[in-house]
Amino acid sequence: MSLRLYETTAHLATAIYQGDKDAEAALFERFYKPVLYVLERKTGDPEQAQDLCQESLCIMIERLRTQPLAEPDKLSSFLHQIAHNLHIAEVRKSERRQTHANLELLERCAAPGQNQLRQLLLQRSKDAVHKLIAALPNERDRKLLYGYYIEERDKDELCAELELSQRHFDKVLFRAKQRFKELVLEDDKR
């Protein structure tokens, strides 16, 4: 199908909302290359650009299937904004994954002259954290927090063990940390 069957992008957006599968194909045909070009320039990685482009188009089509755009003539801008937002999210995700060792701090921490009081306080803190994690009522929260923060296990490994998707993992981890925080605040009140 071609965009010529749809006079404007506004007609294209409306046709998708009305369930026209040919309009979805026309959207893909019309916008794939321009969005891919923009993403290749932003990412410098053709494979990542293809993934982000395809995801952008899928998000756009899913959005148009469920609700019309307030300004359907701005379909192109909306799609490019989706692609831009996905790129920003990908950059942030990769920045969070990067680790940079602070060598000066590591040397100070590993210095043989650490005093006994510091070691004792560190051990008591560890014991308190272990005790609070063990006090969490939800077993999945305990396994997740202990595995991720104490044992420093890989996210993929924990996802497999707890039968979570990558996206769901982050939500579950956030909620577990919230419940842990509530437990810490309760403990401080005692």
PyMOL commands that place a pseudoatom at each C-alpha (Angstrom):
pseudoatom trace, name=CA, resn=MET, resi=1, chain=A, elem=C, hetatm=0, pos=[0.000, 0.000, 0.000]
pseudoatom trace, name=CA, resn=SER, resi=2, chain=A, elem=C, hetatm=0, pos=[1.091, 3.521, -0.570]
pseudoatom trace, name=CA, resn=LEU, resi=3, chain=A, elem=C, hetatm=0, pos=[0.585, 6.757, 1.258]
pseudoatom trace, name=CA, resn=ARG, resi=4, chain=A, elem=C, hetatm=0, pos=[-1.027, 8.102, -1.951]
pseudoatom trace, name=CA, resn=LEU, resi=5, chain=A, elem=C, hetatm=0, pos=[-4.237, 6.297, -0.967]
pseudoatom trace, name=CA, resn=TYR, resi=6, chain=A, elem=C, hetatm=0, pos=[-4.297, 8.488, 2.128]
pseudoatom trace, name=CA, resn=GLU, resi=7, chain=A, elem=C, hetatm=0, pos=[-4.346, 12.155, 1.171]
pseudoatom trace, name=CA, resn=THR, resi=8, chain=A, elem=C, hetatm=0, pos=[-2.522, 13.374, 4.280]
pseudoatom trace, name=CA, resn=THR, resi=9, chain=A, elem=C, hetatm=0, pos=[-0.888, 11.969, 7.384]
pseudoatom trace, name=CA, resn=ALA, resi=10, chain=A, elem=C, hetatm=0, pos=[-4.035, 13.041, 9.247]
pseudoatom trace, name=CA, resn=HIS, resi=11, chain=A, elem=C, hetatm=0, pos=[-6.079, 10.715, 7.016]
pseudoatom trace, name=CA, resn=LEU, resi=12, chain=A, elem=C, hetatm=0, pos=[-3.515, 7.988, 7.639]
pseudoatom trace, name=CA, resn=ALA, resi=13, chain=A, elem=C, hetatm=0, pos=[-3.787, 8.393, 11.429]
pseudoatom trace, name=CA, resn=THR, resi=14, chain=A, elem=C, hetatm=0, pos=[-7.575, 8.366, 11.266]
pseudoatom trace, name=CA, resn=ALA, resi=15, chain=A, elem=C, hetatm=0, pos=[-7.599, 5.248, 9.057]
pseudoatom trace, name=CA, resn=ILE, resi=16, chain=A, elem=C, hetatm=0, pos=[-5.386, 3.379, 11.544]
pseudoatom trace, name=CA, resn=TYR, resi=17, chain=A, elem=C, hetatm=0, pos=[-7.714, 4.357, 14.387]
pseudoatom trace, name=CA, resn=GLN, resi=18, chain=A, elem=C, hetatm=0, pos=[-10.620, 3.006, 12.341]
pseudoatom trace, name=CA, resn=GLY, resi=19, chain=A, elem=C, hetatm=0, pos=[-8.847, -0.370, 12.019]
pseudoatom trace, name=CA, resn=ASP, resi=20, chain=A, elem=C, hetatm=0, pos=[-7.425, -0.109, 8.489]
pseudoatom trace, name=CA, resn=LYS, resi=21, chain=A, elem=C, hetatm=0, pos=[-4.487, -2.575, 8.351]
pseudoatom trace, name=CA, resn=ASP, resi=22, chain=A, elem=C, hetatm=0, pos=[-3.369, -1.157, 4.981]
pseudoatom trace, name=CA, resn=ALA, resi=23, chain=A, elem=C, hetatm=0, pos=[-2.970, 2.226, 6.670]
pseudoatom trace, name=CA, resn=GLU, resi=24, chain=A, elem=C, hetatm=0, pos=[-0.632, 0.629, 9.225]
pseudoatom trace, name=CA, resn=ALA, resi=25, chain=A, elem=C, hetatm=0, pos=[1.511, -0.743, 6.397]
pseudoatom trace, name=CA, resn=ALA, resi=26, chain=A, elem=C, hetatm=0, pos=[1.449, 2.661, 4.695]
pseudoatom trace, name=CA, resn=LEU, resi=27, chain=A, elem=C, hetatm=0, pos=[2.577, 4.331, 7.942]
pseudoatom trace, name=CA, resn=PHE, resi=28, chain=A, elem=C, hetatm=0, pos=[5.492, 1.935, 8.176]
pseudoatom trace, name=CA, resn=GLU, resi=29, chain=A, elem=C, hetatm=0, pos=[6.375, 2.464, 4.495]
pseudoatom trace, name=CA, resn=ARG, resi=30, chain=A, elem=C, hetatm=0, pos=[6.169, 6.258, 4.811]
pseudoatom trace, name=CA, resn=PHE, resi=31, chain=A, elem=C, hetatm=0, pos=[8.058, 6.793, 8.067]
pseudoatom trace, name=CA, resn=TYR, resi=32, chain=A, elem=C, hetatm=0, pos=[10.499, 3.906, 8.474]
pseudoatom trace, name=CA, resn=LYS, resi=33, chain=A, elem=C, hetatm=0, pos=[13.394, 5.415, 6.490]
pseudoatom trace, name=CA, resn=PRO, resi=34, chain=A, elem=C, hetatm=0, pos=[13.141, 9.003, 7.838]
pseudoatom trace, name=CA, resn=VAL, resi=35, chain=A, elem=C, hetatm=0, pos=[12.912, 7.844, 11.457]
pseudoatom trace, name=CA, resn=LEU, resi=36, chain=A, elem=C, hetatm=0, pos=[15.712, 5.325, 10.921]
pseudoatom trace, name=CA, resn=TYR, resi=37, chain=A, elem=C, hetatm=0, pos=[17.910, 8.061, 9.422]
pseudoatom trace, name=CA, resn=VAL, resi=38, chain=A, elem=C, hetatm=0, pos=[17.376, 10.343, 12.425]
pseudoatom trace, name=CA, resn=LEU, resi=39, chain=A, elem=C, hetatm=0, pos=[18.074, 7.515, 14.882]
pseudoatom trace, name=CA, resn=GLU, resi=40, chain=A, elem=C, hetatm=0, pos=[21.218, 6.387, 13.038]
pseudoatom trace, name=CA, resn=ARG, resi=41, chain=A, elem=C, hetatm=0, pos=[22.551, 9.925, 13.323]
pseudoatom trace, name=CA, resn=LYS, resi=42, chain=A, elem=C, hetatm=0, pos=[21.706, 10.063, 17.040]
pseudoatom trace, name=CA, resn=THR, resi=43, chain=A, elem=C, hetatm=0, pos=[22.996, 6.613, 17.994]
pseudoatom trace, name=CA, resn=GLY, resi=44, chain=A, elem=C, hetatm=0, pos=[25.842, 6.025, 15.568]
pseudoatom trace, name=CA, resn=ASP, resi=45, chain=A, elem=C, hetatm=0, pos=[24.817, 2.360, 15.724]
pseudoatom trace, name=CA, resn=PRO, resi=46, chain=A, elem=C, hetatm=0, pos=[22.752, 1.038, 12.785]
pseudoatom trace, name=CA, resn=GLU, resi=47, chain=A, elem=C, hetatm=0, pos=[21.468, -2.009, 14.681]
pseudoatom trace, name=CA, resn=GLN, resi=48, chain=A, elem=C, hetatm=0, pos=[20.367, -0.012, 17.704]
pseudoatom trace, name=CA, resn=ALA, resi=49, chain=A, elem=C, hetatm=0, pos=[18.787, 2.555, 15.369]
pseudoatom trace, name=CA, resn=GLN, resi=50, chain=A, elem=C, hetatm=0, pos=[16.785, -0.206, 13.632]
pseudoatom trace, name=CA, resn=ASP, resi=51, chain=A, elem=C, hetatm=0, pos=[15.571, -1.556, 16.972]
pseudoatom trace, name=CA, resn=LEU, resi=52, chain=A, elem=C, hetatm=0, pos=[14.539, 1.895, 18.207]
pseudoatom trace, name=CA, resn=CYS, resi=53, chain=A, elem=C, hetatm=0, pos=[12.897, 2.736, 14.872]
pseudoatom trace, name=CA, resn=GLN, resi=54, chain=A, elem=C, hetatm=0, pos=[10.841, -0.432, 14.863]
pseudoatom trace, name=CA, resn=GLU, resi=55, chain=A, elem=C, hetatm=0, pos=[9.848, 0.067, 18.493]
pseudoatom trace, name=CA, resn=SER, resi=56, chain=A, elem=C, hetatm=0, pos=[8.850, 3.683, 17.753]
pseudoatom trace, name=CA, resn=LEU, resi=57, chain=A, elem=C, hetatm=0, pos=[6.611, 2.607, 14.882]
pseudoatom trace, name=CA, resn=CYS, resi=58, chain=A, elem=C, hetatm=0, pos=[5.050, -0.159, 16.974]
pseudoatom trace, name=CA, resn=ILE, resi=59, chain=A, elem=C, hetatm=0, pos=[4.304, 2.272, 19.795]
pseudoatom trace, name=CA, resn=MET, resi=60, chain=A, elem=C, hetatm=0, pos=[2.796, 4.724, 17.312]
pseudoatom trace, name=CA, resn=ILE, resi=61, chain=A, elem=C, hetatm=0, pos=[0.582, 2.080, 15.698]
pseudoatom trace, name=CA, resn=GLU, resi=62, chain=A, elem=C, hetatm=0, pos=[-0.565, 0.717, 19.076]
pseudoatom trace, name=CA, resn=ARG, resi=63, chain=A, elem=C, hetatm=0, pos=[-1.387, 4.266, 20.208]
pseudoatom trace, name=CA, resn=LEU, resi=64, chain=A, elem=C, hetatm=0, pos=[-3.340, 5.004, 17.024]
pseudoatom trace, name=CA, resn=ARG, resi=65, chain=A, elem=C, hetatm=0, pos=[-5.286, 1.745, 17.311]
pseudoatom trace, name=CA, resn=THR, resi=66, chain=A, elem=C, hetatm=0, pos=[-6.596, 2.670, 20.756]
pseudoatom trace, name=CA, resn=GLN, resi=67, chain=A, elem=C, hetatm=0, pos=[-7.156, 6.406, 20.542]
pseudoatom trace, name=CA, resn=PRO, resi=68, chain=A, elem=C, hetatm=0, pos=[-7.026, 9.117, 17.889]
pseudoatom trace, name=CA, resn=LEU, resi=69, chain=A, elem=C, hetatm=0, pos=[-4.453, 11.878, 17.979]
pseudoatom trace, name=CA, resn=ALA, resi=70, chain=A, elem=C, hetatm=0, pos=[-5.714, 15.263, 19.128]
pseudoatom trace, name=CA, resn=GLU, resi=71, chain=A, elem=C, hetatm=0, pos=[-3.887, 16.777, 16.159]
pseudoatom trace, name=CA, resn=PRO, resi=72, chain=A, elem=C, hetatm=0, pos=[-3.602, 14.016, 13.563]
pseudoatom trace, name=CA, resn=ASP, resi=73, chain=A, elem=C, hetatm=0, pos=[-1.864, 16.337, 11.102]
pseudoatom trace, name=CA, resn=LYS, resi=74, chain=A, elem=C, hetatm=0, pos=[1.109, 16.304, 13.478]
pseudoatom trace, name=CA, resn=LEU, resi=75, chain=A, elem=C, hetatm=0, pos=[1.576, 12.532, 13.205]
pseudoatom trace, name=CA, resn=SER, resi=76, chain=A, elem=C, hetatm=0, pos=[5.133, 12.933, 11.926]
pseudoatom trace, name=CA, resn=SER, resi=77, chain=A, elem=C, hetatm=0, pos=[6.164, 15.140, 14.854]
pseudoatom trace, name=CA, resn=PHE, resi=78, chain=A, elem=C, hetatm=0, pos=[4.542, 12.770, 17.328]
pseudoatom trace, name=CA, resn=LEU, resi=79, chain=A, elem=C, hetatm=0, pos=[6.383, 9.782, 15.841]
pseudoatom trace, name=CA, resn=HIS, resi=80, chain=A, elem=C, hetatm=0, pos=[9.728, 11.584, 15.857]
pseudoatom trace, name=CA, resn=GLN, resi=81, chain=A, elem=C, hetatm=0, pos=[9.159, 12.562, 19.503]
pseudoatom trace, name=CA, resn=ILE, resi=82, chain=A, elem=C, hetatm=0, pos=[8.520, 8.904, 20.380]
pseudoatom trace, name=CA, resn=ALA, resi=83, chain=A, elem=C, hetatm=0, pos=[11.794, 7.942, 18.657]
pseudoatom trace, name=CA, resn=HIS, resi=84, chain=A, elem=C, hetatm=0, pos=[13.642, 10.753, 20.447]
pseudoatom trace, name=CA, resn=ASN, resi=85, chain=A, elem=C, hetatm=0, pos=[12.256, 9.683, 23.837]
pseudoatom trace, name=CA, resn=LEU, resi=86, chain=A, elem=C, hetatm=0, pos=[13.200, 6.043, 23.232]
pseudoatom trace, name=CA, resn=HIS, resi=87, chain=A, elem=C, hetatm=0, pos=[16.736, 7.130, 22.329]
pseudoatom trace, name=CA, resn=ILE, resi=88, chain=A, elem=C, hetatm=0, pos=[17.032, 9.209, 25.511]
pseudoatom trace, name=CA, resn=ALA, resi=89, chain=A, elem=C, hetatm=0, pos=[15.775, 6.259, 27.586]
pseudoatom trace, name=CA, resn=GLU, resi=90, chain=A, elem=C, hetatm=0, pos=[18.349, 3.987, 25.940]
pseudoatom trace, name=CA, resn=VAL, resi=91, chain=A, elem=C, hetatm=0, pos=[21.169, 6.456, 26.679]
pseudoatom trace, name=CA, resn=ARG, resi=92, chain=A, elem=C, hetatm=0, pos=[20.098, 6.755, 30.316]
pseudoatom trace, name=CA, resn=LYS, resi=93, chain=A, elem=C, hetatm=0, pos=[19.890, 2.980, 30.650]
pseudoatom trace, name=CA, resn=SER, resi=94, chain=A, elem=C, hetatm=0, pos=[23.401, 2.502, 29.271]
pseudoatom trace, name=CA, resn=GLU, resi=95, chain=A, elem=C, hetatm=0, pos=[24.760, 5.257, 31.549]
pseudoatom trace, name=CA, resn=ARG, resi=96, chain=A, elem=C, hetatm=0, pos=[23.273, 3.511, 34.590]
pseudoatom trace, name=CA, resn=ARG, resi=97, chain=A, elem=C, hetatm=0, pos=[24.945, 0.276, 33.548]
pseudoatom trace, name=CA, resn=GLN, resi=98, chain=A, elem=C, hetatm=0, pos=[28.393, 1.837, 33.296]
pseudoatom trace, name=CA, resn=THR, resi=99, chain=A, elem=C, hetatm=0, pos=[30.639, 1.464, 36.279]
pseudoatom trace, name=CA, resn=HIS, resi=100, chain=A, elem=C, hetatm=0, pos=[33.623, 3.631, 36.988]
pseudoatom trace, name=CA, resn=ALA, resi=101, chain=A, elem=C, hetatm=0, pos=[35.865, 2.678, 39.862]
pseudoatom trace, name=CA, resn=ASN, resi=102, chain=A, elem=C, hetatm=0, pos=[37.021, 5.439, 42.171]
pseudoatom trace, name=CA, resn=LEU, resi=103, chain=A, elem=C, hetatm=0, pos=[40.551, 4.133, 42.721]
pseudoatom trace, name=CA, resn=GLU, resi=104, chain=A, elem=C, hetatm=0, pos=[41.363, 6.609, 45.482]
pseudoatom trace, name=CA, resn=LEU, resi=105, chain=A, elem=C, hetatm=0, pos=[38.287, 5.573, 47.462]
pseudoatom trace, name=CA, resn=LEU, resi=106, chain=A, elem=C, hetatm=0, pos=[39.056, 1.890, 46.913]
pseudoatom trace, name=CA, resn=GLU, resi=107, chain=A, elem=C, hetatm=0, pos=[42.591, 2.333, 48.208]
pseudoatom trace, name=CA, resn=ARG, resi=108, chain=A, elem=C, hetatm=0, pos=[41.362, 4.154, 51.312]
pseudoatom trace, name=CA, resn=CYS, resi=109, chain=A, elem=C, hetatm=0, pos=[38.751, 1.478, 52.008]
pseudoatom trace, name=CA, resn=ALA, resi=110, chain=A, elem=C, hetatm=0, pos=[41.221, -1.336, 51.501]
pseudoatom trace, name=CA, resn=ALA, resi=111, chain=A, elem=C, hetatm=0, pos=[43.919, 0.319, 53.566]
pseudoatom trace, name=CA, resn=PRO, resi=112, chain=A, elem=C, hetatm=0, pos=[45.264, -2.100, 56.198]
pseudoatom trace, name=CA, resn=GLY, resi=113, chain=A, elem=C, hetatm=0, pos=[45.157, 0.588, 58.889]
pseudoatom trace, name=CA, resn=GLN, resi=114, chain=A, elem=C, hetatm=0, pos=[41.363, 0.679, 59.212]
pseudoatom trace, name=CA, resn=ASN, resi=115, chain=A, elem=C, hetatm=0, pos=[40.459, 1.023, 62.825]
pseudoatom trace, name=CA, resn=GLN, resi=116, chain=A, elem=C, hetatm=0, pos=[38.441, -1.549, 64.730]
pseudoatom trace, name=CA, resn=LEU, resi=117, chain=A, elem=C, hetatm=0, pos=[35.578, 0.836, 65.476]
pseudoatom trace, name=CA, resn=ARG, resi=118, chain=A, elem=C, hetatm=0, pos=[34.945, 1.391, 61.775]
pseudoatom trace, name=CA, resn=GLN, resi=119, chain=A, elem=C, hetatm=0, pos=[34.982, -2.350, 61.112]
pseudoatom trace, name=CA, resn=LEU, resi=120, chain=A, elem=C, hetatm=0, pos=[32.597, -2.961, 64.009]
pseudoatom trace, name=CA, resn=LEU, resi=121, chain=A, elem=C, hetatm=0, pos=[30.162, -0.283, 62.776]
pseudoatom trace, name=CA, resn=LEU, resi=122, chain=A, elem=C, hetatm=0, pos=[30.297, -1.710, 59.268]
pseudoatom trace, name=CA, resn=GLN, resi=123, chain=A, elem=C, hetatm=0, pos=[29.533, -5.211, 60.545]
pseudoatom trace, name=CA, resn=ARG, resi=124, chain=A, elem=C, hetatm=0, pos=[26.629, -3.941, 62.669]
pseudoatom trace, name=CA, resn=SER, resi=125, chain=A, elem=C, hetatm=0, pos=[25.204, -2.105, 59.651]
pseudoatom trace, name=CA, resn=LYS, resi=126, chain=A, elem=C, hetatm=0, pos=[25.421, -5.265, 57.565]
pseudoatom trace, name=CA, resn=ASP, resi=127, chain=A, elem=C, hetatm=0, pos=[23.733, -7.268, 60.304]
pseudoatom trace, name=CA, resn=ALA, resi=128, chain=A, elem=C, hetatm=0, pos=[20.920, -4.694, 60.586]
pseudoatom trace, name=CA, resn=VAL, resi=129, chain=A, elem=C, hetatm=0, pos=[20.313, -4.738, 56.831]
pseudoatom trace, name=CA, resn=HIS, resi=130, chain=A, elem=C, hetatm=0, pos=[20.235, -8.555, 56.778]
pseudoatom trace, name=CA, resn=LYS, resi=131, chain=A, elem=C, hetatm=0, pos=[17.787, -8.541, 59.701]
pseudoatom trace, name=CA, resn=LEU, resi=132, chain=A, elem=C, hetatm=0, pos=[15.491, -6.012, 58.020]
pseudoatom trace, name=CA, resn=ILE, resi=133, chain=A, elem=C, hetatm=0, pos=[15.499, -7.881, 54.710]
pseudoatom trace, name=CA, resn=ALA, resi=134, chain=A, elem=C, hetatm=0, pos=[14.658, -11.092, 56.561]
pseudoatom trace, name=CA, resn=ALA, resi=135, chain=A, elem=C, hetatm=0, pos=[11.753, -9.275, 58.249]
pseudoatom trace, name=CA, resn=LEU, resi=136, chain=A, elem=C, hetatm=0, pos=[10.079, -8.396, 54.938]
pseudoatom trace, name=CA, resn=PRO, resi=137, chain=A, elem=C, hetatm=0, pos=[6.784, -10.302, 54.716]
pseudoatom trace, name=CA, resn=ASN, resi=138, chain=A, elem=C, hetatm=0, pos=[6.983, -10.937, 50.960]
pseudoatom trace, name=CA, resn=GLU, resi=139, chain=A, elem=C, hetatm=0, pos=[9.363, -13.768, 50.017]
pseudoatom trace, name=CA, resn=ARG, resi=140, chain=A, elem=C, hetatm=0, pos=[9.930, -12.381, 46.510]
pseudoatom trace, name=CA, resn=ASP, resi=141, chain=A, elem=C, hetatm=0, pos=[10.999, -9.020, 48.019]
pseudoatom trace, name=CA, resn=ARG, resi=142, chain=A, elem=C, hetatm=0, pos=[13.458, -10.818, 50.304]
pseudoatom trace, name=CA, resn=LYS, resi=143, chain=A, elem=C, hetatm=0, pos=[14.941, -12.883, 47.464]
pseudoatom trace, name=CA, resn=LEU, resi=144, chain=A, elem=C, hetatm=0, pos=[15.134, -9.900, 45.130]
pseudoatom trace, name=CA, resn=LEU, resi=145, chain=A, elem=C, hetatm=0, pos=[16.747, -7.444, 47.551]
pseudoatom trace, name=CA, resn=TYR, resi=146, chain=A, elem=C, hetatm=0, pos=[19.111, -9.992, 49.011]
pseudoatom trace, name=CA, resn=GLY, resi=147, chain=A, elem=C, hetatm=0, pos=[20.137, -11.363, 45.604]
pseudoatom trace, name=CA, resn=TYR, resi=148, chain=A, elem=C, hetatm=0, pos=[20.499, -7.986, 43.897]
pseudoatom trace, name=CA, resn=TYR, resi=149, chain=A, elem=C, hetatm=0, pos=[22.105, -5.913, 46.651]
pseudoatom trace, name=CA, resn=ILE, resi=150, chain=A, elem=C, hetatm=0, pos=[23.760, -8.340, 49.048]
pseudoatom trace, name=CA, resn=GLU, resi=151, chain=A, elem=C, hetatm=0, pos=[24.883, -11.112, 46.719]
pseudoatom trace, name=CA, resn=GLU, resi=152, chain=A, elem=C, hetatm=0, pos=[25.210, -8.646, 43.790]
pseudoatom trace, name=CA, resn=ARG, resi=153, chain=A, elem=C, hetatm=0, pos=[23.736, -11.157, 41.374]
pseudoatom trace, name=CA, resn=ASP, resi=154, chain=A, elem=C, hetatm=0, pos=[23.079, -10.352, 37.721]
pseudoatom trace, name=CA, resn=LYS, resi=155, chain=A, elem=C, hetatm=0, pos=[19.679, -8.929, 36.797]
pseudoatom trace, name=CA, resn=ASP, resi=156, chain=A, elem=C, hetatm=0, pos=[19.159, -11.562, 34.079]
pseudoatom trace, name=CA, resn=GLU, resi=157, chain=A, elem=C, hetatm=0, pos=[19.856, -14.365, 36.548]
pseudoatom trace, name=CA, resn=LEU, resi=158, chain=A, elem=C, hetatm=0, pos=[17.358, -12.975, 39.060]
pseudoatom trace, name=CA, resn=CYS, resi=159, chain=A, elem=C, hetatm=0, pos=[14.742, -12.446, 36.330]
pseudoatom trace, name=CA, resn=ALA, resi=160, chain=A, elem=C, hetatm=0, pos=[15.029, -16.085, 35.361]
pseudoatom trace, name=CA, resn=GLU, resi=161, chain=A, elem=C, hetatm=0, pos=[14.907, -17.304, 38.955]
pseudoatom trace, name=CA, resn=LEU, resi=162, chain=A, elem=C, hetatm=0, pos=[11.926, -15.138, 39.929]
pseudoatom trace, name=CA, resn=GLU, resi=163, chain=A, elem=C, hetatm=0, pos=[10.201, -15.561, 36.542]
pseudoatom trace, name=CA, resn=LEU, resi=164, chain=A, elem=C, hetatm=0, pos=[10.155, -11.826, 35.784]
pseudoatom trace, name=CA, resn=SER, resi=165, chain=A, elem=C, hetatm=0, pos=[10.581, -9.963, 32.495]
pseudoatom trace, name=CA, resn=GLN, resi=166, chain=A, elem=C, hetatm=0, pos=[13.291, -7.298, 32.278]
pseudoatom trace, name=CA, resn=ARG, resi=167, chain=A, elem=C, hetatm=0, pos=[10.714, -4.478, 32.383]
pseudoatom trace, name=CA, resn=HIS, resi=168, chain=A, elem=C, hetatm=0, pos=[8.725, -6.034, 35.210]
pseudoatom trace, name=CA, resn=PHE, resi=169, chain=A, elem=C, hetatm=0, pos=[11.935, -6.572, 37.220]
pseudoatom trace, name=CA, resn=ASP, resi=170, chain=A, elem=C, hetatm=0, pos=[12.464, -2.811, 37.601]
pseudoatom trace, name=CA, resn=LYS, resi=171, chain=A, elem=C, hetatm=0, pos=[8.908, -2.273, 38.846]
pseudoatom trace, name=CA, resn=VAL, resi=172, chain=A, elem=C, hetatm=0, pos=[9.135, -5.148, 41.315]
pseudoatom trace, name=CA, resn=LEU, resi=173, chain=A, elem=C, hetatm=0, pos=[12.528, -3.918, 42.553]
pseudoatom trace, name=CA, resn=PHE, resi=174, chain=A, elem=C, hetatm=0, pos=[11.149, -0.396, 43.037]
pseudoatom trace, name=CA, resn=ARG, resi=175, chain=A, elem=C, hetatm=0, pos=[8.203, -1.679, 45.082]
pseudoatom trace, name=CA, resn=ALA, resi=176, chain=A, elem=C, hetatm=0, pos=[10.459, -3.961, 47.143]
pseudoatom trace, name=CA, resn=LYS, resi=177, chain=A, elem=C, hetatm=0, pos=[12.721, -1.010, 47.949]
pseudoatom trace, name=CA, resn=GLN, resi=178, chain=A, elem=C, hetatm=0, pos=[9.676, 1.038, 48.962]
pseudoatom trace, name=CA, resn=ARG, resi=179, chain=A, elem=C, hetatm=0, pos=[8.525, -1.704, 51.353]
pseudoatom trace, name=CA, resn=PHE, resi=180, chain=A, elem=C, hetatm=0, pos=[12.074, -2.037, 52.706]
pseudoatom trace, name=CA, resn=LYS, resi=181, chain=A, elem=C, hetatm=0, pos=[12.181, 1.737, 53.288]
pseudoatom trace, name=CA, resn=GLU, resi=182, chain=A, elem=C, hetatm=0, pos=[8.878, 1.572, 55.197]
pseudoatom trace, name=CA, resn=LEU, resi=183, chain=A, elem=C, hetatm=0, pos=[10.315, -1.206, 57.357]
pseudoatom trace, name=CA, resn=VAL, resi=184, chain=A, elem=C, hetatm=0, pos=[13.447, 0.852, 58.064]
pseudoatom trace, name=CA, resn=LEU, resi=185, chain=A, elem=C, hetatm=0, pos=[11.315, 3.860, 59.064]
pseudoatom trace, name=CA, resn=GLU, resi=186, chain=A, elem=C, hetatm=0, pos=[9.198, 1.672, 61.356]
pseudoatom trace, name=CA, resn=ASP, resi=187, chain=A, elem=C, hetatm=0, pos=[12.348, 0.269, 62.930]
pseudoatom trace, name=CA, resn=ASP, resi=188, chain=A, elem=C, hetatm=0, pos=[13.703, 3.782, 63.535]
pseudoatom trace, name=CA, resn=LYS, resi=189, chain=A, elem=C, hetatm=0, pos=[10.507, 4.743, 65.408]
pseudoatom trace, name=CA, resn=ARG, resi=190, chain=A, elem=C, hetatm=0, pos=[11.012, 1.896, 67.899]
for i in range(1, 190): cmd.bond("trace and resi %d" % i, "trace and resi %d" % (i + 1))
show_as sticks, trace
zoom trace
